[in-house]
Amino acid sequence: MDITITPGTLRGRITPIPSKSLAHRYLICAAFADGQTEIHCPQVNRDMDATARCLNALGADIRRTEKGYTVIPARAIPHSAVLPCDDSGSTLRFLLPVAGALGVDATFQMTGRLPSRPLSPLWEEMERMGCTLTRPTPDTLRCTGRLQPGRYEIRGDVSSQFITGLLFAAALIPGSSEIAVLGTLESKPYVTMTQGAMARFGLETSQFSVVGGSPFRSPGSLTVEADWSNAAFFLAAKALGNDLEVENLNPNSYQGDRAIQELLPMLSETPSISGADIPDLIPILAVTAAAKQGAEFTNIARLRLKESDRVQSTVDMITALGGRAQAEGDTLRVFGTGLTGGTVDARQDHRIAMSAAIAATVCTAPVHILGAECVNKSYPQFFQEYSRLGGHYEQYIR
């Protein structure tokens, strides 16, 4: 699906969708709890559904409801399972260690760019601790064997998702385990979010030490709070002069992307911003910087390993829209030249598509977005909401 947006101002109130990051974590905890859990999550997306399908393959019974999900936990773990991850990196990286902890002969199916996204050093650490990982085909990954309790060592500067996956695994492995993070832990708020989710299900983790083997304790029901990551697009739109009120955000959330509320005011100057803990915010911050005074973004190397090479995709987006940006090594520089309009290839990256749509509100000419359907990964209702708020676009089906 390609769309063409006519520049114009957005107006109105919007409540952000539930947090995808938190929903993944609640679903996993609930799937191995001691009783049924109702997860209130009225808006879901492709990545959440991928995690639900994979957990069903591991023995849980997760059903979609009008309010979100009903999770009946796994009682019998299958000997073997096929787990359709789609293109969800969170699903794969969280559930690969979980399958290893359960001793399931698991085949993970992957689409899009996911097969090329890194699994090292998680791969090597899982093999050291009892599993065997193979790639039967370019789009599948097989895990056999069983993880053992003990000391796990993992670098902290590749993906916090590896640490989250190992925390879930440690909770399911009988005995005591410790996850030792080597070097700098980047995206630390996401690991803190995992610990918070596990605590909601009765399992406290201290310094990444976990006593596993007992099921999580179901809280009965819980609500997935609003998502700061996707709220960031509308908060940026407001900072760019659109008449918006973004409601129902938790200012004390574990979500690291709540940093957007402090970062947007900084763009009235020409700041230097580290992307170490906020990789998902860089595209929309870059768009905002291009329309304002420019900015320098450091510690962004990991963005090259996202749904697209998000560093290059961001540079290409800004350039295509008439701005100026350049990347070198671990740094992205965006110049405050303004944006005019043009054609952006979303590269199957939901955050590029949504950033380009927000950019259109300050452009002088139409913005064409190729492959705009990629927003379904995290925010299927994005363009409906955009239209409700006064955005004008035409849709073309290829």
Buried (B, 14 or more C-beta within 10 A) or exposed (E): BBBBBBBBBBEEEBBBBBBBBBBBBBBBBBBBBEBBBBBBBEBBBBBBBBBBBBBBBBBBBBEEEEEBBBBBBBEEBBEEBBBBBBBBBBBBBBBBBBBBBBBBBBBBBBBBBBBEBBBEBBBEBBBBBBBEBEEEEEEBBBBBBBBBBBEBBBBBBBBBBBBBBBBBBBBBBEEBBBBEBEEEBBBBBBBBBBBBBBEBBBBEBEEBBBBBEEBBBBBEEBBBBBBBBBBBBBBBBBBBEBEBEBEEBEEEBBBBBBBBBEBBEBBEEBBEBEBBBBBBBBBBBBBBBBBBBBBBBBBBBBBEBBBBBBBBBBBBBBBBBBBBBEBEEBBBBBBBBBBBBBBBBBBBBBBBBBBBBBBBBBBEBBBBBBBBBBBBBBBBBBBEBBEEBBBEBEEEEE
